[in-house]
Amino acid sequence: MKLTKLALGLSVATVSLAACQQEPAKNDGAATTTTSEASEKIGDVVYVNADTLLANYELFKDVRTRLQAQATKAESDLKTKATAFEREVGQYQQRAATMSQDQRAVTEQRLARKQQEIANLNQSESNRLMTQESEEQKKIYDKVEAYLEQYSKDKGYKMVLSYSRGNSAILYSDSTLDITQEVLKGLNEAYAKEKEAPKAEAKTEEKKK
């Protein structure tokens, strides 16, 4: 009986932000785009390496550790129940020859119910872990998206693309457009403050007492 494997994935949000429209240069009534304007537009697009972000975002690492611990505990509990059940089956098999037909029928029904209960528990725990994983993944996704939205507004970027090795539409990009480390630094700093907030509140409450 195995629980579903954890596969917590983080898909970095592609954020497209509205920007002020510049008046195009006019040439005999026709709009043209100069080289400097084209360069400026390209400079408005940057990218984040999703693999690096995933490996180094402290929130993701904490969530992964917590979910893996829960999965390990759930699997251990199920294994204990399954082992106890197998022991009961073995004991029944040893005594079956000395039992009456009614006794065997009652025992077999009880063992069948217990086997079904363990199977149901296995499925229930798998579903619970998958649901929790999905919820945690959404929270991480929302935090990254919100951070990138504000970050892009502050920096003047119009779009942040996601790059993942072997699974990306970006075949080549200039490394100067890679903002992964700066974004990672900001996300980890924000998460560190979130983790410290409850401790600060606890100290404040303690002082009041």
N, C-alpha and C positions, 0 to 999 in steps of 0.2 A: 504494500500500500504506500504509494508515494504521493506527496503533495506536489502541486504544480510548481515548476521551477520559477524563481523570480526572474523577470526580465524587464527590469525597470529602465525604460528608455526615455531620454530627454530630447524632444524635438525643439530646437531653438526657433523661436517665433520669427517670422519674416514680417518686419514692421514697415509699413509704408505710410509716411507722414505727409500731410498736406503742407505745402510751402508757398510762400508769396510768389506770385507769377511776375516775372520780369517782362518789361515791354521789349518785344523783339526789335532788332534793328530793321529799319525800313530802307529798301533800295528800289526806287521806282515803283513803290506800291507793293512790292513783294517782300515777305518776311524771310530773312536769311539768318543763319546761325554761324557766328564767328568761331574761330579755333579756340579762343579764350573762353567763350560761352560753353562750348562742347566740353572743354577740360573741366570747367567748373561743375557741369552736370555730372560728369564721371566721378568727380571728387565727392559728390553728395552720396555716393553709394559705397558702403563698406561691408565687411563680412566678419563673421565670428566662426571659429573652428569649434564645431559642436563636440567633437571627440575630446579636445582639450578642456572645454568647459565642463563636460560631463565628468571627467576624471578628477577635476580640481575644485569643483563647487562644493563647499563644505556642507551646505544643506542637503545636497544630493547624497553625499557620503554618509551623513547621519541617518537619513531616511533609509538608505540601502542597508546600513548596519542594523537598524531597528527592525526592518521587515525580515531580514535574514534570521535575526534572533527569534522572532515570532514563528517563522516557518520551521526553524530547527526545533523549537519547543513543541509545536503542534505535531510535528512528525515523530518526536520522541514519545509524546503522550499516546499517539496512535499505535506506535510500535509496542508500547507497554501493554495496551489493551489487546492487541493482536496476539502477542506472546501468551498472555493469560488465557485467551480464547483457545489457542492451539493446545495449551496444556489441558484445558477442560475437555477438549475433543479427544486427546490422547487417553485421559483417564476414563472417559466414557467407553472408548474402544476396548480398553482393558477389562472393563466390568460388564460390557454388553452381554456376554455369553451367560452371565449369572442373573441377568435381569429379566423380569417378565415382559411380555409383549407391550403391555400398557406402560410400564416404566420406560421402556425404550422409546416408545412413541412420544411420551411427555418430554423426555430428555432431549430427543432430537428436535422437537418443536422449540424447546427453550434455546438450544444451541443455534438453530436456524434464525431465531429472532435476534439473538446476540450478534450473529454474523452480519445480519442486515443493519443492525444499529451501528456497528463499526463501519460498515460501508457508507452508511448515511453520514456518519460523523466525518469520515474522510472527505466526502464530497462537499459537505457543509464548510469544513475548514478550508478546503481549496477555494471555494467560492468566496469565502470571507477574505482570504488573503488577496485574491485577485481584485476584489472590489476595493480593498484598502490600498492596494498598489496603484490602482487606477486613480483613486482620489488623491493620493500623495503626488502622483505624476502630474495631475492637473494643477495642484497647488504650486509645484515647482515651475511648470510651464507658465502659469499666470504671473509668478514673481519675475521670471526672466523677461517675459513680454512687457510687463509694466516698467521694469527697469530700463529696458532698451528703448521704450517709447520716450521716457523722460530724458534718457541719455542722448537720444537722437535730437530731441528738441534743443537741449543745451548745446550740442555740438553743431547743429545745423545740418544733420544728415537727413536725407529723404527716404533712404531705404537701408535696412540691415539684412544681408543675406546670410544663410547658414551653409557652412561648408563641412562636409563629412567625408573622409577618405573612402573612396569606393562607392559612395552613394551621394553624388552631388552633381548638379547641373553646371557647376563652375569648373571648367577644365583648366583654367589658368587665371591667376590674379596677382597683381603686384603686392608684395608683402607689406607695403606701406598702407594698404587698405585693411590690413588685419588688425582689428581692435580687440581681439580675444583677451589679451592679458589685462588691458585696462578695464574691460567689462567684468572680467573675473574678479579683479581687485575690488571693484565697486560692489559687486554682489556679495562677496565674502565679508566686506566691511559692514554692509547692511545687515547681513545675517548675524554677525558677531554682536551687533547692537541689539538685535531682537533677542538673542540668547541671554544677554546681560540684563535686559529690562526687568524680568521677573526677580532676579537677584537684588537689583537696586530697590525694587518695590518692597521686597521682603525686609531689607535692611531698614528702610524708612518706617515700616510698620513696627519693627522691633524697637526702634528708637522712641516711637510714640508711647510704647508700653513702659 
